Amino acid sequence: MIHFSSYKFQLILFALIGIGVLQEVNAQEIEIIRNRSVRDREVQIKIYPDSSVYPLPHRHIRENSETVISKNDTLRLNMDYVIDYMNGVLKLTGSAIEYDSLLLSYQTNQPFEPIVAQYWTGFISPEDDSVSLVKINPQTDKTIRSTAPIRDERLNTHGSLVRGVKVGTNEGLSLNSSLRIQMEGEISDGINLIASMTDQNSPIQPEGNTQTLKEIDKVYVGLTGENFELTLGDISVNLSGSNFANYRRKLQGGSGSADVGGTTVMVTGAVSRGKFRTLSFNGVEGNQGPYRLIGDEGNLAVFIIAGSENVYIDGEKMSRGETKDYVIDYSNAELTFTPYRIISSDSRIAVDYEFSDRSYNRSVLASSLTTEIIAGKVRFGGRFIRESDDRDNPIGTTFSESELSALASTDEENVFVDGGNKVGKDKGAYNKIFSSLKGDSVFKYVGLNQDGTFNGVWSVFFTQVGEGNGDYDNKLGDSLLVSPQGNFYFEYVGSGNGSYIAKKRIRSPSAQSIVSFNLAVQPSEKISIQTEIGLSSKDKNTFSSLNDKDNTGSALLIKGVFNTTAPDKGGVIFDSYIRRIAEEFNSLDRIDEIEFDRRWNKPVGLEGTETIMEGGAKIKSRGSDELYGRFGRLEVENEWRSDRIEIGGEKNIRFLGNIKLNQEILDSKTNDGVIKSEWKRRKGRLKKNWNNFTPVFGFEFEDKEDSDSLNSGFKYKEYFAGIEIKNIGPLNLLTEYTIRNDEERLDRLSVPRSKAVSKTLGIEIPSTKIYSANLRFSRRTREFKGVFKDNSSNSQSNLIDMRSDLHPMNGALRLVIDYRAASELLAGIERVYLKVEEGRGNFRFDEDANEYVPDISGDFILRTRQTDNYEPVTDIRVSMRFMIEPKRLNANRRNRRAKSGFWQGVSSRTFIRIDEKSKDSDTGALLRLEPSKFRNPDSTLLGNLTFEEDLTMFKRRNGSYLRLRYRYLENFNNQFITGGEESLTKEASFRWRQTRSTKTRYDIEGSRSSTLRSFSSSLRRGRDIISNEVSIDLSRLPSSRVEFGAKLTVGRDVDRLSSNDLKASLTEIELRNNYFLKGRGMVRFLTSWAHVGVTPNGAPLTFEMANGLKEGDSYKWSLSFDYKMGSNLNAMLTYEGRNESFRDTRHVGKAEVRAWF
């Protein structure tokens, strides 16, 4: 058994020992807007529409020190963005993605400049699709060079090492350690190294909404020479070209290959993060998704290995990306199709993917060999691949003796054991009672108390087995603390009436291997012969030896080709092959073509030994004209036989265009002749290119008649036409029209079933100096006929994707409008708060308000998970940005007078965004944005309205400005299973920043806001809060070494919904002092005092009042010391204290040493 649990450490050790010493990096450049002090950084980031993850040019960012601004609009942490402080990665969420650029200010824990000139979104990677550069293109005030001693100019090396310790009140001593190394270059003559290593895992996972994945935590070491390659770490294995032993995986381990004298050898030993699976299904009419990808046993609790999927519709491979065909949520295993690919019940969807169900680590051994015995004449190859689960180390659990006994007593892939565990009085959530309905004992939920204590005797594990197969159903609890797993409990509903059973499912560890040998002989240029033999072994349960004799299977292929064609000449191609696959043969990857069962009319789920015999001929002209025909037979031993004939051709006619025609006839039956099936398919296409004008016409007919019953078979006729016109002035146009008539057989007669019409319009205006636009609108209607009207509903689906960008007068005026609409499914959301050690969470439970509230020193973390209940919705997303910047009118003028004056310091920004997920059947009204259809309690599942208006005046080069803002936020959420929530926030505010000199600056801010929140659950308290707040912040730099600052905040809140006329007043004073040590470091001290007064005394406050503080006095203080011990070595000491009125004093101390090389 192979173990790579500490493979990252092993990689680092390998690099350090194998290379000898770390090489220093060459002089490089990094562009930074401004370094305001020793640790203060400021960078500008250009935002791209298809990306939400942006690595920053600095790592080790000081927590909560950042300010993210776009057009003077400050973004909110955990609402508009999240940030990985350790790795320096910014992830945008919500409306923040709509901005063009961001100005990001933050403090780093490294008081010297980074070495890297360009920062990669991922580490250096040998795969083109796993890494790309994020452009951080600021208009820099200065460019900083960092030069290190060069020991070998051929090898570039840089990285960081961190060692730290943390201790605090109610916390044990914890160690913090991280190591990052990146290397690239030649380490000796003819040998190149490329490496990226770290012992950290980034919490930000790749997103499946772009064509190129950004794998920011990829770790590997690679060596390449003239005739060998070696890679350790995160590797991608792609063994193709075989009929039975193809293998494509993302692994963690090692892989090496060598080419010597015409012989190529490859060996891989690794751990697989997932298992391969193929899932085929039909789309749902009018539903773009999400479509759930499941495990091999139908289990839903899986996640998809990023980048492992291949998606096909009607046999055609799709592309990932929001402007392509689909996006995928890897964590929730959900696939959603974009408006560029309309989905209907006729869409045949197939997905190949790797999934992980977190049951076992899976080890992989793979090897391949190819060699030429006679150069150019005879080639021999062989492969061996083995995957096996580590049965001795199941993930997240250990097996009891009874579970091991159950596993050893069966050869099944799943074992069910009793889910009940008697834990003792007041230690469980269930009791056992007698049920007259069952005539036996069942489990009854008796709940938890608000303080988290139990009331029952039993702890029970329930497993989902599908609707109608279980005895229990999950019910929504009436408390925020129903069970440690969430807000559900389980109730007995009768045998066969539920979806869950009171049993624990254990997936048996399995092992599977395959070996193949192939021989290719080419006795002449025109003749080639190929044969391949495959042997497989699959043990579904390695704990059991039962029925192991039937674990092996075989496969055979013999193929011959006679080809008389030559470049620029016509000719004839004859080919034939025989393939036989035993029923016991199991492949590790796809070996059949997409839609194999449809091609051969093979019944779904039919298993048995398969034999295919097929031959064909193709006549090719000197051009691209061709005529072909094929005949073949598929036999499933003792079960099924299908004969297939295909003829077709392609012809280019000068005045007519390119014509393609194809016809297939399949005659199928069971071996006893009881069931027969005849399937005819015809399709054709005519396409002509006239300069910029391209029309296309086509048809597709299918007629299938089965004899197994009177009502079996279908028939349809589909016609389509389209026109693509390019460069009509500034326009590109696309129109498509498709009509499909479906028929179904009743009493052996073909009866009209439905008529479907699809229309698509695409308009593109490429970017010009003042305007660019892109519109794609698709509509599909389906109308049922005759007897089918009673059991089916007519449907209409609309897909819209539109973006318009108007920016005249050199961008002084800019109007950007985005509009997107689609039909989707939406699942309920459950919020689960997990208890952690105090100080390590970001929420705490407020007993006064009976809810969880944000707290940076909290003892809970929030996790959300989706339920299995989906509802069809229309998803509408609309946003509009209107910006006015008069200074852009004179951007290219040299006249200083034109660049000065009042209007040069004025700018305005208006932002409106509407998000709506509604189950209202009147989709037309939703698409027309009729106000009555939005945030409607009867139909809206999720609705948001945002309006923001900013007016900035008196903006000067020294940083002074006046900003006036109005914000209106309306939110409606009926997606949470605990009940609906509504909120309405209105805020008017101003900020006046005045810079008197290079040494003095002050900010004056004031705001008045109202916050109205209501809940459908009676357990949560509504509120209507009026808030007023004013703050004055003064900064003074009397010398280059000393900086003083003081801030005074005064606020008053009133809750108009409280029964006792609740009021809160806030007074807060903050003092800060920074002392700089001549570029060697900095000492920073901060202290604050806040007093909250409450009327009436002792009344509980909601979190929105008094900035989340409680009645009484609260104190905070911190002292930090950063010191640059060497050119690439930094030490940091930090102490923080907090004394709040509602909890004990908390002290936290940290010490870190950081090295860069």
N, C-alpha and C positions, 0 to 999 in steps of 0.2 A: 504493500500500500504506500502511496506517495503522499507526503504531507508538505504543504507549502504555507502553513499558517503564519510563519514569520518570514515570508519570502521577501518583503520589502527590506528588512534588516539584512537578509542574506545578499540582496543586490548591492546594497551600500558597502557591505564588507568585501564583496567581490571586486567592486570598483576600486576601493582603497588599496586592496592587496595587489590586484592584477595590474593596476596602472603604476603603482608605486607611490607617487606623490601627486598631489593636486596641482594642476597647472594654473597659472594666473591668466586673467582675461586681458585681451588687448584693449587699447584705448578705444572707448566708444562714446557715443553721445546720447544724452537723454534730454528731451525738451519738456520743460516745466514752466508754467506761467509765472509763478511767483513763489518764493520762499520768504514768508513774512517774518519768521523768527527761526530759531534753530530747528524746531520740530514742526512748525506750521507749513503745510503744503497746500498748493492750490493748482488744480488741473482742470482743463476743459475737455469734455468728452463729446464726440459727435455721435448722435443716436442714429442707428440704422433700423428700418422698419421691421426687419426679420430677425432681430436679435434683442435679447433682454439681459444677457450676461456680459459684463464688461470688467475684465481684469484691470487693476490699477497699477501705476508705475512704482508703487511702494507696497511692501508687506508690513505686517506687525503694526497695524493702525491702532491708535489708542481708542478704547471703547467709548462710544457716545461722544466723541470729539468732532464728528463730521457734521458738515452743513452742506446740503445738496440744494442748489438753486437753479431755476430756469426762468429767465426773464423776471428776476426778482421774486419769484414764487418759490417758497421754501417747501421742499418735499418732506413727507412725514415717514419716519422709520416704522417698518412693519406694515405700513399701509400703501405707500408709494414705492418703497424699496426695502430690501434687506441687504446686509453687508457681512461678508466673512472677514472679520478683522485680522485673523491670523494670516490668511493667504492673500488678502487684498483683492477681493472680488466683490463687485457691485452687481446686484440683480434688481432690475426694475420690475415693478408690478403695477397693475391698474393703469390709470391715465398717464403715468410717468412715461410710458413707452411712446406716447403721442408727441413728446417734445422733440425739437431738432437737435438741441445740445444742452448740456448740463455743466454748471460750474460747481466743482466739488472742492470744498475746503476741509482739511482734517489735520490731525496731529499724528506723527509717527513716533515710534519708540526707537528710532535710529537717527541720531543727530548728525548724519552725514549723507551725502548723495548716493543713490543707488548706482550700480555699475551698468546695469542693462540699458541699452539704448532703445530697444523696441521690446515691448512686453507681449508675450504670446498668450493667446486665449487658452491654449493647452501647451503641454510641453512639446519639445521637438519630437516629431513623429514620422516614421517612415510611411505612414498612410496619408494620402492627400486629403481624404475626406474626414480626418479626425482633428485637424488643426487649421487655424487661420489667424491672421493678424487682426487685432482690433486697432483701428486708427485713432490715436489720440493726437490730434493735429492742432495744438494750441497756437495762437499767435504769441510767441514767447517773448518775454521781457529779456530773457538771457538764456544762453545755452551753456550747460555745465559739462565739463569733461572730467572724467575720473580715470586716472591712469595708474595701473598697478605694475609691479615688476613683472617682466615677461621671462618665463623660464623656457617656454617652447612656443614659438609663434604659430605652430601648426595646430595647436589644441587650445580651444577656448573653454574656460571653466569659470563658472560662477555659482554661488549658492549661499546658504545661510545655515547657521547652527544656533539653536536656542536651548538654554537650560534654565529652568526656573522652579521656584517653590512658592506655594501659597498656603496661608493659614488664616483662619478667622474664627469668630464667635460661632459656636455650634457647628463648626466644620473641622474635619480632620485635616491633617497635613496632606497636601496633594502636590505632586510633581508635574511640571510642564516641560515637555521636551519635544523638539522638532528638528528635523534635518532635511535640507533640500540641496540637491546638487544637480547642475546641468552642465553637460560637456558635449563638445562636438569638435571633431578635427582628426588629424592624422597622428597616431601615437607611435608609429614606426613606418618604415618604408613599405608602402602597399597595404597597410592596415589602417582602417578608419574606425573611429569610435563615435557613436551617437548615444547619449544617455540622458535620462531624466529620472531622478530618484528622490523619494521623500518617504518619511515614516508617518505622514499625516494623511488623513482622508478628508477631502473637502466635503462639507455638507450640501453643497450645491451640485445637483445632478444635471447631466445633459438634458436639454429639452428637445422634444420631438416635433418642434414647429419650424425647423429650418432644414434646408437640403443638406447642409454641412453640420455635423455634430461638433460641439466644442467640449471635448473630453479634458477637463482641466486637471484631473488627478491621474492621468496616465503615467505609469511608472515602468521603466524598462532600461536595459543596457544592451546595446547592439554593437557587434563587431563585424566588419565586412572586409574581405580581402579579394584577391583576384579570382579565387575559385572556391570561396567558402563564405558563409554567413552564420552568425550566432546571435541569438536574441534571448535575453532573460527578463522576466517581468510580465507586464501586460502584453500579450501577443495575440495576433490574429492568424489563425491557420485556415488556409483555403486550399484543400485538395480537390481538384476538379478533374474532368476528363475521363472519369471512370463511369461505368454503367451501374456498378453495385456498391462502390466504396467512396463516393463523394463525401467530403467532410468540410464543413465551414463553421468555425466557432471562434468566439472571443474567450481567451483562456488566460490563466495566470500561471506561469511556469517558465520553461525553457524550450527553445527550438533551435536546431542547427541543421545546416545543409552544406553539402560539399559536392563539387563537380570535378571528377578526375577521369581523364581519358574517355570521355563520352559516357561515363556512368555518373548519375546523380543520386545522392542518398540524402534523405531527410529523416530526422528523429525528433520527436516532441514528447516531453513529459511535463504534465501540467495539471492544474485543477480547473475544472469547468464550473463557471458560475451558473449555468443553466442547462436545461434539457431541451432538445429539439422537438418541435411539434408543428403539424400542419392542420390548419382549421379551415374548413370550407362551409360557406353558408350563403343564403340569399339575402339581399338587402330588404329593408322594410320600406314600403311605399311612403315617400315624403319624409324620410328620416335620414339625415346626414350622419347621425351618430349621437352619442358614442356607442360603438359596438364593443362588447366585452370580450377580451381574449382570455381563455381559461386554460387550466392545466390539463394533463392527459387523463385525469379522472373526473373532469368537470368541476374541479375545485376552483373557487373564485379568488382565494387568498394567495395570489401570485403577483409577481412583478416581472416586467419584460426586460431582458438584457438590452441596454441601449444600443441601437444601431444594428441589431441582429435580425430585424424584420425585413421581409420581402412581401409586398402587397400586390395582388393582381385583381383586376376586374375584367371579366369576360376573357380571361387568358392574357390580358395585356398588363405589363408591369407598370406600377404607379410610382410616382416620385413624391418624396416627403417635402413638406414646406407649406406655409400659409398661402403662398401664391402658386402652389403646385396642386397636387391631388389630395393629400391627406396630412393630418398631424396625428401624433400619438402621445399619449400620457403613459410613460413607461412605469411609473410608480403604481398607478391604478389599473394598468393593463387595459387601456381604453383607446379605441381607434375612431377618429372622426374625419369625415371627408369634407373638403372645402367646397365653396360654391363653384369651383372650376370643374368639379366632377359630380354631376347630379346622380343621386342614388334612388333606385326604385326597387320594387319587388322582382323585377326582371334582372337585376344586377347580380351576377354570379361572382362572389367575392372569395378569394383564397388568400390565406396569410401563412407564410412560413416564419417561425420565430423561435427564439430561445426564451424560456421562462424559468424562474426559480420559485419553488414553493417552500424554501427555507427548511427542508427536511434533513438533507445530508450534504456533506461535501462530496464532490464527485471528481474522482481522479481520472486522468486521461493519459494513455500511452498511444502514440501514433508513429508509424514509420512508413516510408515509401522508398522504392528503388526503381530507377529506369536505366536501361542500358541498351546500346546498339551492338548487337552481335555481329551483324554484317552492315557496314556503314551504308545508310540509306536504303537498306533492304529488309532487315529484320530488327525489330525492337521488342524488348521484353520488359515487363514491369510488374511490380508486386507491391501490395499495401497491407499493413496490419494496423487496426485501430481497436482500442478497447476503452470503454467507459465503465466505471464501477463506483457504486456508492460506498462511502466509508461507514460501514455498519456499526463499528465500535465507537463512533463519535457522532451521534445524531445532534443536530443543531438545536440548541435551546432546551434540551431535555435529556433525561436518562431513562433507560428502560427498567421497569420493575421485573421481578422474577416471573410474575404472572404474564406480563406483556411479552417477555422473551419466550415463554412457553407457548403463548398463542402464536407468535411469529414462526416458531419452529414446527408447529403442527399443521401448517397449510402452505400451499404453493401460490396463494393468491397475492395480487399486488397490493391489496388493502386488507387490513385486519381491524375488526371492531371489537373493542373491549368495553367493559362496564364503565360508564362515565361518572358514576357516583362514588364519592369518597367521604366516608364518615369522619368528620374532623372534630366533633365534640360540641357540646352545648355552647350556644352563642359564638360559634366560630365559623358558621356557614350561612348561606343565604336561602337554603331550601330545607324542608322537612319531608319525610316520607309519610304518605297517607294512603288509606285504602280507597280505591275508586270503584264504585259500582258499575261504571261505564266499561271499565276494563276487566273488573273482577280480580284485580291484583293491585299491588302497591304502585303508586306513581309519585313523582316529585312535585311538591307545591312550593311556590315562591313565598317566603315570609319577609323578605326585604332587609334593608339596612336602615340604621338610624342616621339622623343628620350628622352625628359626630363620627360616622364611619364604622360603628360597632355593628356586629351581626346579630341576627335574631334566630338563626336556624342551626341545624346540626350537620347538614350535608353541604358539601361543595360539589357541584355537578358540572360536567363538561358535556355540551350539546354539539352535535354535528349536523350540518345541513346535508340532506340527501335528496332534495328535490320535492316539489309540490306533489302531494298525494302519496308520498313514500314514507312519511314520518308520523310521529304521534304527538309532537309538540309544535307550537308556533311561537315566534317571538312577539312580545307585546311591549308597548311603550310604557315606561314607568311614570309615576306621578311625582317623582322627586329628582333633584339634581344629583343625588348619590344613590342610584339604584343598585349598581354592582360595580366591582372593580373594572369590569370590561366596558362599561358604558351605561347608557340609559335604557337598555333592554332587559327584560326578564322573560322566562319561558314558562308556558302554560300548557298543560295537557289538554288536547282537543279531540282525542279519540284515535284509535288505531287506523292508520291510512288517511287521516284527515289533515295532517300537518306536513311541515317541511323539514322538521328536525327530529332526531332521536337522541335519547339520553345515553349516548355511547361516544367513546373517543375513537376516532379513526387514526390508525397508524399506517403510514405508507411503508411498505416493505422495502428494504434496500435491494437494489437490483444490480446486475452486471450484464454488459452486452459487449460483444466483440465481433469483428468481421475481418476476414482476410480475403484478398482477391489477387488473381494472377491474370495478366493479359499478355497476349502475343500478337503483334502486328507484322504482317509480311507483305511486302510490295515487290513481287517478282519483276514487274515492269512499270513504266510510267503510267499505264492505263489501268492496271489491275492492282487492287489492294484487298487483303483478307485480314479480318480481325476476329479474335476469339478471346473471351474472358470468362473466368470461373470465379464464383464468389461463394464463400462459406461463412455462415453466421452462427452465433450462439447467444441465446438470451435466457438468463436466469432471473425470473421475476421476483424471486425471494431468496437471497443468498443465505438466510438463516435456515432454510429448509432444503432437504435433499429429495423431497417428494417430486415425482414426475420429471426428474432432471434428464431422463433419457430422450425426451422429445424437445429438448432445448435447441437442437441444431437444425439448420436448414441450408439448402444449396441453391445456387442460381447459375445459369449458363447462357452465354450469348455467342452466336456465330454470325458474322456479317461479311458480305462481299460486295465490292463496288467495281464496276467497269466504267471508266470515264474517258471519253474521247475528246472532250473539250480542251481548248487551249486559249490563252489570252488573246482577245480581239478576234476570236474565231468561234463559230458555232460548234455543235457536236451533240452527242448523245450520252446520257448517264443512266446506267442500269445499276440498281442496288437491290439487295434482298437480305433478310436476316431472320434468324430464329432465336427467340428468347424464352427461356423456361425458368420460372421462379417457383420454388416449392412453397407450400403453405407455411412451413415452419421458418422460412427465411425472414429475417428482420433487418432492415437497413437502419443506419444511424442518421441518414439525411434523405432528402428527396431523391428518388431514382426515376420516378415517372414524370412525364411532361405535365405541365399545368393542364387541368381538366382532362386527365387521362380517362376517368370513368365516363365522361360525356363523349369523348372521342370514340370510345368503343361500346357505348351504351351498356356499360357494366352496372348492374344494380348496386345501389349504395349499401355498404356493409357486407357484401358478398365476399366470402373468404374461401380460399382453396388454392391448389396448385395451378398457376397460370402458364399458359403456353401461347406465344404470339408468333405467327408466321406471316411475314409481309414482304412484298416486293413492289418495285415501281420502276418507271422509266420517265425520263425528262429529255425533251428535245429543246435545245437552246440555239437561237440564231446568233448572228454576229453582234447584234445589239442586245437589248434587254428582253426581246420577245422570247416566250417559252411556252411549251405545251407539256403537260405532265399527266400521268395516271398512276394510281396505286390500287393494289388489292391486298387484303390481309384478313386474317382470322384470329380471333381471341377465343381461347377455350379455358374455362375454369373447370377443372377436372370433376367429372360426374355431376356438374351443376349447370353450366351455362356455355353457350356458344354464340359468337357474334361475328358475322361476315361483314366486311366493310369495303366499299368501292368508292374511290375518289378520283375525279377528273377535274382538270382546270387549266387555265392558261392566262397569259398576259401578253397584250399586244399594244404597240404604240402606232396610232394612226395619225398622220401628220395634221390633218384638219379637225380631227375629232378628239384626240388626246390619248391618255393611257386607259386601257380597259383591262379589268381583271374579272374573271369569272371562275366560280368554283361550285362543284356539286358533289354531295356525299350521299350514299345510300347504305343504310345499315339494316341487316336482316338478322334478328337475334331470336333465340329460343332456349328453353330449358332442354336438358338432354332427353327428357321423356316426351317433349313436344307439347306438353300441356299449356305452357305459357309461351306466347309468341309476341314479338315486337318488331315493327317496321318503322324506321325513322329516315325521313328524307330531309336534306338540307340543301338550300341553294342560296348563293349570295353573289353579288356583283357590284362593281364600282367603276364609274367613269370620272376621270379627272383631267382637266386641261389647264395649262398655264399659258395665259396671254399677257406677257409683260407683268404688270402689277395686278392683273385680274385672274383669279383662280376659282372657277366653279367646280363643284363635285356633286355627283348624283350616285345613288346606290339603292340596293334592296337586299333584304334577307328574308327568306322563307323557310319555315320549318313545319313539318307535319309528322307527328308521332302517333302511332296507333298500337295499343297493347291489347292482347286478347285475354288477359287474366280476369277481366270483369267487363260488364257492359259499359262502365263509366271510367275508362282508363285511356289516357292519351290527351294530346293537345295539338293545337295548330295555330300558327301566327304568321302574319305578313307585315313586314316593316319596310317602310320607304323613307329615305332621308335625302336631303339636299342642302347644300351650303355654298356660300360665296365668301371668299376672302379677297379684300381689295386693299392694297397697300399704296401709301403715298398719294392719297387724294388731297393735295395741298398738305395740310398738317395732319391729316387723318389716316388711321388704319381702321378698317371695318371688317367685322366678321358676323355672318348670320348663319344659323343652322336651323333646320326644320325637320322633325321626325314624326311620323305617324305610324302607330302600331295597332293592328287589329288582332285580338286574341280570341280563339275559339276553344271550346272544350267539348269532349265527346260525351254525349248522353244517349243511352240506348243505341250505341254504335253510330249515332248521327253527330255531325259536327255542328255545335250550336254556338252562336256569337256570345262571347263572355264579356269583353270590355273593349274600349277604344281609348288609347293613350296618345296624347299629342305633346311633344316637347319642342320648345322654342328657345333659342339662345341668340342674344344680341351682344356683340362685343365692340366697343369703341375705344380707341387709344389715340391720344394726342401726345406724341413724344415731347420731352421737355424742351421748351423754348425759353427765351429770355423772360417771358412774362407769364407763361401758363403751361401746365401739364395736366393730363387727366387720363383716367383709366376706368372704364365701366364694363362690367359683365353682368348680364341679367339673363336668368334662365327660369322658365316656367314649364311645369309639367302638370297636365290634367289627365285624370283617368275616370272614365264614366263606365259604369257597369250596365249590362243590358239584360233584358228578359228575366228569367228565373233567378239570375244571380244578383238582382237588385235587392232582394230580401235579406241576404246574408252578407252583403258587402256594401260599403259606403263609398260614394264617389269622393275623390280626393283632388286637392290642388296644392302643389308645393311651389314656392318661389325662392330663388336664390339670387342674392344681389351682392355684388362687391364693387364699390365705387370709391374712387379717390380723386379729388380735384384740388389743384394747388395754383392759385392766382397770386402773382407777386410782381405787379407793375412798379414803375418808378424806382428801379434799382432796388426793389424789395422794401421800399418805405411803407408800402401797404402790402399786406399778405393775408390771404384768406384760404384756409385749408379745410376741406370738408371730407370726412370719411363716413361711409354708409355701408353697413353689412347686415344681411338678413339671411337666415337659414332655418330649416326645420330640424330639430334635434330632440334627443331624449335627455331628461334631467333627473338625477337621482337625489334622494333625500340625503341630508348631511347630519351626521352625529358628531357632537363635540365631546371629546373625552379628555378630562384633565387628570394627568398622571402625577402622583406625589413624588417629589424628589427632595434631596437635602436642601435645607434652607440656604438661600443665597445662590442656588444653582438653577432656579426657575425664573420665569418671567410673569407669573401670575400668583396671586394669593386669594384665599377664600375670605370674603368680607362677610362676617356673620351678621352685621347690622343690615346690609343690603341684600343678604342671601344670594350672593352671586360672586363669580370670580372676576377680579379686577386686575389690570396690568400692574406689575411691580417688579423692578429690576433686581430686587433682592428677594423675590418670591420663592415659594416652595412647591409650585405646581408648574408643569409645562402643558401646553395645549396641543392635542393631536385631533385631527378631523378624519373621519372615515365615511365612505359612502355606503348607503344601504343598497339592498338589491331591488328596491322599488323605483322604477323609472316611469316618468310621465312624459308624453309628447308635448313639446313646447315650440313656439316660434321665438327664435333668438334674434333680437334687434340690437344693433350697436351703431350709434350715430355720434359723431363728434364734430365740432366746429371750432376753429381757432381763427381769430381775427386780430392782427397785430399792426400797430402804427408806429413807425420809427422815422420821424422827419430827418434825422441826421444822415440817413442813407441817401437822401436826395443829393447831398453834397459830398458823398464818400469819395468821389473821384476828382473833386475840385481841389485846386492848390491854394485858393484864396482863403486865408485864415479868417477873414471877416465872415465869409460864408459858412465857416465851420463853427462859428461862435453864435451867441444869441440865445434867446429863451427857448426857441423851438428845438434847438439841438440837444437840449436836456430833457425833452418830453418824449415819453413813449407810452403806449397803451396796449393792453393785452386782454382779449375777451375769450373765454373758453367755456364751451357748452358740451356736455356729454350726456347721452341717454343710453342706458343699458336696460334691456327688458327681456325677460324670459317668461312668456305668457302662454297659457293653455287655452286662451280664447280662440274659438273656432273662426271668428271673423278676421282672417289674416289680412284681407284687403285693408281694413281699417288700421291694423297695426302697421302695415307697410306705408300707409299714408300718414302715419304718426298722429292719429287722432288722439287728443289728450285724454279722453274718457276711457281709453283702452289701456292706459299706462298706470302702473302702481294701483291696480284695481284689486281690492281684497278678495274678490270672488274668482279671479283668473290669474293674477300675477304670482309667480313663484319667486322671482327675484327681479327687483326693479330699483334702479338708481337714476337720479337726476342731479347733475352738477352744473352750477353756473358760477363762474368766477370772473371778476372784472378788476383789473389792476390799472392804475394810472400813476405813472412815475414822472416827477417834475424836478427841475433844478438839479439834474444829474451833472456832476462835474468830474473832471479827471482825478481829483484827489479822493474820490469815493463818496462825496456828499450827495444826498438825494432825498426827496420826499416821495413816499409811496402811499397811495390811497387804495384800499382794497375792499371789495364786497364779495362775500362768498355765500352761496345758497346750496345746501346739500340735503337731498331728500332720498331716503333709503327705505326700501320695503323688502323684507326677507321672510318668505314663507317656506324656505327650503329646509330649515332646521326641524328635526323631528320633535324637539321639545316645544315647538309652537312658533307662531309668527312674531316678528319684531318690526316696528316702524320707528323711524327717527327723522327729525327735521331740524336742521341747524342753519341759522342765519347769523352772519357775522359781518360787522363793519369795523375796519381797523385802519390805523395809519402807522407809518414808521418814518421818523425824521433822523437821518444820519448826518452829522456835521463833523467834518474834519477841520479843526482850526489850524493845525500845522502838522508837521510830520511827527509831532510828539503828543498831540492831544486829539481824542476823538470821543464823541458821545452819541448815543442812540436814545431816542425817546419814542416809545411805542405806546399805543392805546387801542383798546378794542371794546366793543359792546356786542354781545352775542346772546342768542336764545337757543336752547337745546330742548327739544321735545322728544321723549322716547316713550313708547307704549309697547306692552307685551300681551300676547293672547293668554299666556299662562298666568294664573292668579298667584303663583309663587314668586313672581318677580314684580318689583316695584316700579311703576311708571314715574316720570318726572317731567317737569316743565321749568327749566332753569334760565333765569336771566343773569348774565354775568357782565361785569364791568371791571376792566383791569388797565392800569397804567404802570409803565416801568421806565426808569431812567438808568442808563448804563454809561459810565464814564471810564475811559482808559487814558492813562498818562505814562509817557516814556521819558522820564527826566534825564536819563543817560542811556548809553548803548547797552548798559548791563542790567538796568533795573526797569521794571514795568509794574505799575500799580493799576488796580481796577476796582470799581465799586458799582454795585447795582442795587437799586431800590425798586421793589414791586409792591403795589397796593391794589387789592381787588375786593370785590363784593359780589356775592351770589345770592339769589333768592329762588327758592323752589315753590312755584305757584300751585303745584299739585299737592303739596304736603298739607296734612290736616292741621298742622300747628304753625303755619306761616313761617317755615324754616328759612333762616338767613345764615350766611357765613361771611366772615370778613377775613381777609388775608393781608398780612404785612410780612414782607421778606426782605432781608438785607444780606447781600453777598459781598465779601471782600476777597480780593485775590492779589497775589504778589509773585512775580517771576524775577529770578535773578540768573543772568547769563554769565557763563564762565569762559569768556573769550573764545567761543567756538568749541570749547571742550565739553560743554554740557549745560544743564539748567537745573535750578532748584525752583519748584513751583509749590506755592501754598495757597489753599483756598478754604474759606470757612463761610458758613451761612447760618442765619437764624430765621426761623419763620414762626409766626404766631397766627393761629386760627381761632377766631372767636365765633361761637355758635349761639344763635337765639332760636328757641329757648335752650338754656344750658343743658348739655348732655344728650341732645337730640342726635341721632345717627345721620351722617352725611352720605350722599351718594358720591361715587368716584368722580363725577364731573365737577363737583364743587371743590373749591379751594385747592385746585391743582392736584387732587387726589390725597391731600393731607387730612389728618383728623384734628379734632379740637385739642387745643393746647399748644405747647411749644415744641418745635422740632429743630434739631441741630445737625449740621453736616460739616465735616472737616476732612481735609486731605493734605498730604505732604508727599511730594515725589521728588526724586533726585535721579537725573540722567547724567551719565558721565562717559565721555569718549576716552577709553583707556588706551586706544591705539588707533592706527589708521583704519582698521577694519574690526574693531572690538568695542563693544558698548555695554555698560552695566546700568541697571535701573533698579531703584528701590522705591516702593510705593506703600503708603499707609493711608487707609481710609477709615473714617468713623462716622457713625450715624446713630443719633438718639432721637427717636420719634415717640410721640405721645402714646401710641397704641401698641408699642412693643419695646423689648429691652434694647439696651445699647448694643450696637453691632460693630465689631472691629475686624478689619481685613488687612493683612499685610502680604506683599508680594516682593519677590526678589528675582531678577532675571539677568542673565548674561547672554549677549547676542554677538555672534561673529559672522562677518561676511567675507567671502573670498571670491 
